[in-house]
Amino acid sequence: MIPAYNEESTIGNLIRSIPRDVLDEVKVLVINDGSTDNTLVEAEKVGADKIISFKENRGLAVTFEKGLDTALQMGADIIVNIDADGQYDPREIPKLVKPIEDGQADIVLGSRFKGSIEYMPKSKKIGNILATKVTGYLSGIPISDAQTGFRAFSKYAALRLNVLSEYTYVQETIIQAAYKGLTIMEVPCTFSRRTEGKSRLITNIFGYARRSSITILRTYINYKSLKTFFAIGGILSITGIAIGLRVLIHFIMTGRVTPYLPSAILTAVLLIIGFQIMVLGLIADMVGNNRKLTEEILYNLKKRDLENRLKQSQPSGQ
């Protein structure tokens, strides 16, 4: 599956280079994200098996989610996502597919940092490393490249994942997969210099960092709300107690609070806010438990709907 936005110069060669003998049957799905150039024409010309086109640009996360759903409806057992800009080598697809075929992984990431990088701007390299460390820490999975757009999914993993972000999917899917018990592996991959145009996703490194950070934070809080709110509330409460100790000692010794009245007020405010945040954590945790039940219901509904669609698509008599 190839999400594409204004990649007319690279998408043709990419599709032609995809190995068709990796599995018994290989299909190429292109999700044209409102391209204003000839991306759609080029994809049709080289024989993409299916093309979905948005009338306007809707962003990588929405495009990715649509691609997963469509690939499942096409009967996919393994889904490989590869960017349309030609920086990943499609001839390395078998390396991503094999661990899933062998039952060793649910998701396989093509790691640029374990493989080779022909060129990457220093700012993007630093940003990738930092985002990977944060994603790895929050997910509890030691990974080397959380930003890679070259990754493979089993059918089970694709049914389990629900992309909620409207910007990018790369960190969210890893954190989600970790908390849903999916097995993630990495294999080295080659990352070539971009020869045509500029990145469609990272037009501004600071804007990307801000929006990615929000996505990471939201996803983590969704799955670790109690831990997050208790940590924040606990820090505020402990700070309040530490400040209040001086007030309490002075009151015991003199019977007065007046000289430390501002500290007494601050202590009360911190303790009240800290307690309220921890209560919010309990509420969020209960909401999270309901979300888990909802996701389980959604998984079963998606699975049942997919099975019905595949049965209906089979020729009569089979």
Secondary structure, 3 states (H helix, E strand, C coil): CEEECCCCCCHHHHHHHCCCCCCCCCCCEEEEECCCCCHHHHHHHCCCCEEEEECCCCCHHHHHHHHHHHHHHCCCCEEEECCCCCCECHHHHHHHHHHHHCCCCCEEEEEEEEEEECCCCHHHHHHHHHHHHHHHHHHCCCCCCCCCCCEEEEHHHHHHCCCCCCCCCHHHHHHHHHHCCCCEEEEEEEECCCCCCCCCCCCCHHHHHHHHHHHHHHHHHHHCHHHHHHHHHHHHHHHHHHHHHHHHHHHHHHCCCHHHHHHHHHHHHHHHHHHHHHHHHHHHHHHHHHHHHHHHHHHHHHHHHHHHHHHHHCCCCC
